[in-house]
């Protein structure tokens, strides 16, 4: 990110500018106002597809908020995708996130609009997360000093890390979800073949994401020899079928999803030397936690051969806050 510029004259040279912060996912966009790294109001969630562009959604949010200021002093936008020259071409959505164009729409200098990867925003938030927003997966492990990783499935599979520097904690963005999938069990290999016939190369994101859960259900239906064609359920419907307890394909898909997420999280811990812990974000796993124990996730997290004993000491937690990325975007603006 670029160095922080002086505030515009009409911002009154405030030490703590009022920001528009946003977290843009493949399905939903969340908005709030923030100041000095903290949210000022209850965030609002909008359906991304209901708006033609990010600028349209931002202006709609500001217009609909009772008592919203005529203008904000800056904006920090977190979105799912890789940042390049102040722009994000979203991996799983049609919007293009462009700092310059958004600045023009909001009447802000380009230097007052920051864009960052959504999981980089979560990484910014990690050091300041309230304890109550994290729940240990498996027996709690003592907090340790060291790098930390945040990852999670949603429309895609996001990954970022944070490391301590002389300037404080700093995030490292990643497209680790697009690393190649490594199946281990007979059903996982069956699912990988099923995905490969459709997509060619199979990444972790193909199977550990909302669409990936639907794909695993298709594979489970065929693997179990269930009569008829797979019903083409989306992730929410797979979870509903699993909750009923009368759908073996859904139960196999969900339990496999958890184990694969654990295997991927263990790999991420090794890649980033995340002695400080790994945090699972996104909206899917908290829903699964209401259906079945997360033991398989923790077991596969640790099942790394010669490094199993090291991973057994690494904290693994579930993030419960839906707005951590918004706070992280505000912290990133304050800190850069």
C-alpha positions in Angstrom: 0.0 0.0 0.0 1.1 3.6 -0.6 2.0 5.9 2.2 -0.8 7.8 3.9 -1.5 11.2 2.3 -2.7 14.4 4.0 -6.4 14.7 4.6 -8.5 16.9 2.2 -9.1 20.5 3.4 -12.8 19.9 3.9 -12.1 17.1 6.3 -10.9 19.7 8.8 -7.5 18.1 9.0 -9.0 15.6 11.5 -6.5 13.3 13.0 -9.1 10.5 12.8 -11.0 10.7 9.5 -14.4 9.1 9.0 -14.2 6.2 6.6 -16.5 4.2 4.5 -15.4 0.6 5.0 -16.6 -2.4 2.9 -16.2 -6.1 2.8 -17.1 -7.4 -0.7 -17.6 -11.1 -1.2 -18.9 -13.1 -4.1 -22.5 -13.0 -2.8 -22.8 -10.2 -0.3 -21.3 -6.8 0.4 -21.1 -5.4 3.9 -20.7 -1.7 4.7 -20.1 0.5 7.7 -18.6 3.7 8.8 -15.4 3.7 10.9 -13.0 5.9 12.7 -9.5 5.2 14.1 -9.8 1.5 13.4 -13.3 1.0 15.1 -16.7 0.7 13.5 -19.1 3.6 14.3 -22.4 1.8 13.5 -24.0 -1.6 12.9 -22.9 -2.9 9.5 -25.4 -3.3 6.7 -25.3 -6.3 4.3 -26.4 -5.8 0.7 -26.8 -8.4 -2.1 -23.9 -7.8 -4.4 -25.8 -8.8 -7.5 -28.5 -6.1 -6.8 -26.0 -3.4 -7.7 -24.3 -2.7 -11.0 -20.9 -1.7 -9.5 -19.1 -1.1 -6.2 -19.6 2.7 -6.6 -23.3 2.2 -7.0 -23.5 0.0 -3.9 -21.4 2.5 -1.8 -23.5 5.5 -2.8 -26.7 3.5 -2.1 -25.4 2.6 1.3 -24.5 6.2 2.1 -27.8 7.5 0.8 -29.9 5.0 2.8 -28.2 5.6 6.1 -30.1 7.9 8.3 -27.8 10.6 9.5 -24.9 9.7 7.2 -22.5 12.5 6.5 -22.6 14.3 3.2 -19.3 12.7 2.4 -16.7 10.6 4.0 -13.0 11.4 4.4 -11.7 8.2 3.0 -12.6 4.6 2.1 -11.1 1.2 2.8 -12.5 -1.6 0.6 -11.7 -5.3 1.2 -12.6 -7.7 -1.6 -12.1 -11.3 -2.6 -9.3 -11.2 -5.2 -5.7 -10.2 -5.8 -4.7 -6.5 -5.5 -2.7 -5.1 -8.4 -2.0 -1.3 -8.8 -5.0 -0.3 -6.6 -7.4 -2.6 -8.4 -9.0 -6.0 -7.7 -10.5 -8.2 -10.4 -12.7 -10.3 -8.2 -12.2 -14.0 -8.6 -15.8 -15.1 -8.0 -17.8 -12.0 -9.0 -18.2 -9.6 -11.9 -17.3 -6.4 -10.1 -14.0 -4.7 -10.6 -12.7 -2.9 -7.5 -10.8 0.2 -8.7 -9.5 2.7 -6.1 -9.4 5.5 -8.7 -12.9 5.1 -10.0 -14.3 4.7 -6.6 -12.6 7.9 -5.5 -14.1 9.8 -8.3 -17.6 8.5 -7.5 -17.2 9.4 -3.8 -15.5 12.7 -4.4 -12.2 11.6 -2.8 -8.6 11.9 -3.9 -7.3 8.5 -5.0 -4.8 8.4 -2.1 -7.7 8.3 0.3 -9.2 5.1 -1.1 -7.4 1.9 -0.1 -8.3 -1.5 -1.5 -7.1 -4.8 0.0 -7.7 -8.5 -0.2 -10.6 -9.5 2.1 -8.4 -12.1 4.0 -5.6 -9.5 4.3 -8.2 -7.3 6.0 -9.0 -10.2 8.4 -5.3 -10.6 9.0 -5.1 -6.9 10.0 -7.9 -7.6 12.4 -6.4 -10.7 14.0 -4.2 -9.0 16.6 -7.1 -6.9 17.9 -9.8 -9.6 17.9 -11.8 -9.8 21.2 -11.2 -13.1 22.9 -15.0 -13.8 22.7 -15.0 -13.9 18.9 -12.8 -17.0 18.8 -13.7 -20.6 19.8 -11.0 -23.3 20.1 -11.4 -26.3 17.7 -10.5 -29.3 19.8 -8.9 -28.9 23.2 -7.6 -25.3 23.7 -3.9 -24.8 23.2 -1.9 -22.1 25.0 -1.3 -18.9 23.1 2.1 -18.9 21.5 4.1 -16.1 19.9 4.6 -16.4 16.1 3.0 -15.9 12.8 -0.8 -16.4 12.5 -3.0 -17.6 9.6 -6.6 -16.7 8.8 -8.4 -18.8 6.2 -11.9 -19.8 5.3 -14.3 -21.1 2.8 -17.1 -19.0 1.3 -17.8 -18.4 -2.3 -14.1 -19.1 -2.6 -11.3 -20.1 -0.3 -9.4 -17.2 1.2 -6.0 -17.3 2.9 -3.7 -14.7 4.5 -1.1 -14.6 7.3 0.1 -11.9 9.7 3.7 -11.6 11.0 5.2 -9.3 13.6 7.6 -6.6 12.4 9.4 -3.7 14.0 6.4 -1.6 12.8 3.9 -3.9 14.4 1.8 -6.7 12.9 1.7 -6.8 9.1 -0.4 -9.0 6.8 0.8 -11.2 3.9 -1.8 -11.7 1.2 -2.1 -15.1 -0.5 -3.9 -16.9 -3.2 -3.2 -20.2 -1.4 -6.7 -21.5 -2.1 -5.7 -22.0 -5.7 -2.9 -24.4 -4.8 -3.4 -27.9 -6.1 -5.7 -30.2 -4.2 -4.1 -33.2 -2.5 -6.7 -36.0 -1.9 -5.8 -38.7 0.6 -8.7 -41.1 1.0 -10.5 -43.2 -1.6 -13.5 -40.9 -1.6 -11.4 -37.8 -1.9 -9.6 -39.3 -4.9 -13.1 -40.1 -6.4 -14.2 -36.5 -5.8 -10.9 -35.2 -7.3 -11.6 -37.3 -10.4 -15.2 -36.0 -10.6 -14.0 -32.4 -10.3 -11.2 -32.9 -12.8 -13.6 -34.2 -15.5 -15.5 -30.9 -15.1 -12.7 -28.4 -14.6 -9.4 -29.9 -15.6 -7.0 -28.8 -12.8 -8.5 -29.1 -9.3 -7.5 -26.6 -6.7 -8.3 -26.6 -3.0 -10.9 -24.0 -3.7 -12.8 -26.3 -6.0 -13.6 -28.6 -3.1 -13.3 -26.4 0.0 -15.8 -23.6 -0.7 -19.6 -23.2 -1.0 -19.5 -24.5 -4.6 -17.0 -27.1 -3.5 -19.5 -28.5 -0.9 -22.1 -28.8 -3.7 -19.5 -30.6 -5.8 -18.6 -33.0 -3.0 -22.3 -33.8 -2.7 -22.5 -34.7 -6.3 -19.4 -36.9 -5.9 -20.8 -38.5 -2.8 -24.1 -39.3 -4.5 -22.3 -41.2 -7.2 -19.7 -42.8 -4.9 -22.5 -44.2 -2.7 -24.3 -45.5 -5.8 -27.5 -43.6 -5.0 -30.2 -44.2 -7.5 -31.0 -41.5 -10.0 -29.1 -38.3 -10.8 -27.7 -36.1 -8.1 -30.3 -33.4 -7.3 -27.9 -30.5 -7.9 -28.1 -29.0 -4.4 -26.3 -25.8 -3.5 -24.2 -25.6 -0.3 -27.2 -24.4 1.8 -29.4 -27.2 0.7 -26.6 -29.8 1.3 -26.4 -28.5 4.9 -30.1 -28.7 5.3 -30.1 -32.3 4.0 -27.3 -33.1 6.4 -29.3 -31.6 9.3 -32.3 -33.9 8.6 -30.0 -36.9 9.2 -31.6 -39.0 6.4 -29.3 -38.1 3.5 -26.1 -40.2 3.5 -24.6 -38.3 0.5 -25.0 -35.0 2.3 -23.5 -36.3 5.5 -20.5 -37.8 3.6 -20.0 -34.5 1.7 -20.1 -32.3 4.9 -17.8 -34.6 6.9 -15.4 -34.8 4.0 -15.5 -31.0 3.6 -14.5 -30.6 7.3 -11.6 -33.0 7.0 -10.4 -31.4 3.8 -10.5 -28.0 5.4 -8.5 -29.3 8.3 -5.9 -30.8 5.9 -5.6 -27.5 4.0 -5.4 -25.5 7.3 -2.5 -27.8 8.4 -0.7 -27.2 5.2 -1.2 -23.4 5.6 0.2 -23.6 9.1 3.3 -25.3 7.8 3.8 -22.9 4.8 3.5 -19.8 7.0 5.2 -21.3 10.1 2.1 -20.3 12.0 3.1 -21.1 15.6 0.8 -18.4 16.7 -2.3 -20.2 15.5 -4.7 -20.7 12.6 -8.1 -19.1 12.6 -11.0 -20.4 10.4 -13.3 -17.7 9.1 -16.2 -17.6 6.7 -19.8 -18.4 7.2 -19.9 -22.1 6.3 -18.0 -23.8 9.2 -20.1 -22.2 12.0 -23.2 -23.7 10.4 -21.5 -27.1 10.2 -20.5 -26.8 13.8 -24.2 -26.9 14.7 -24.6 -30.2 12.8 -21.6 -32.2 13.8 -18.4 -32.1 15.9 -15.3 -30.6 14.3 -13.1 -33.4 15.5 -12.3 -34.4 11.9 -11.1 -30.9 11.1 -8.6 -30.9 14.0 -7.5 -34.5 13.3 -6.6 -33.8 9.7 -5.0 -30.5 10.7 -2.5 -32.4 12.8 -2.0 -35.4 10.4 1.2 -34.2 8.8 3.7 -37.0 9.4 6.9 -35.8 10.8 5.3 -32.4 11.8 2.3 -33.9 13.6 3.7 -33.2 17.0 4.4 -29.6 16.2 0.9 -29.0 14.7 -0.6 -30.7 17.8 0.6 -27.6 19.8 -0.7 -25.0 17.3 -3.9 -23.3 18.3 -6.8 -23.8 15.9 -9.8 -21.5 16.3 -13.2 -20.7 14.7 -14.0 -17.0 14.1 -17.5 -16.0 15.0 -17.5 -12.3 14.0 -19.1 -11.5 10.6 -17.6 -8.0 10.7 -13.9 -8.6 11.4 -12.9 -7.8 7.8 -14.6 -4.4 8.1 -12.6 -3.7 11.3 -9.5 -5.0 9.6 -10.0 -2.6 6.6 -10.3 0.3 9.0 -7.2 -0.8 10.9 -5.3 -1.1 7.6 -6.2 2.5 6.7 -5.1 3.7 10.1 -1.9 1.8 10.0 -0.6 2.5 6.5 
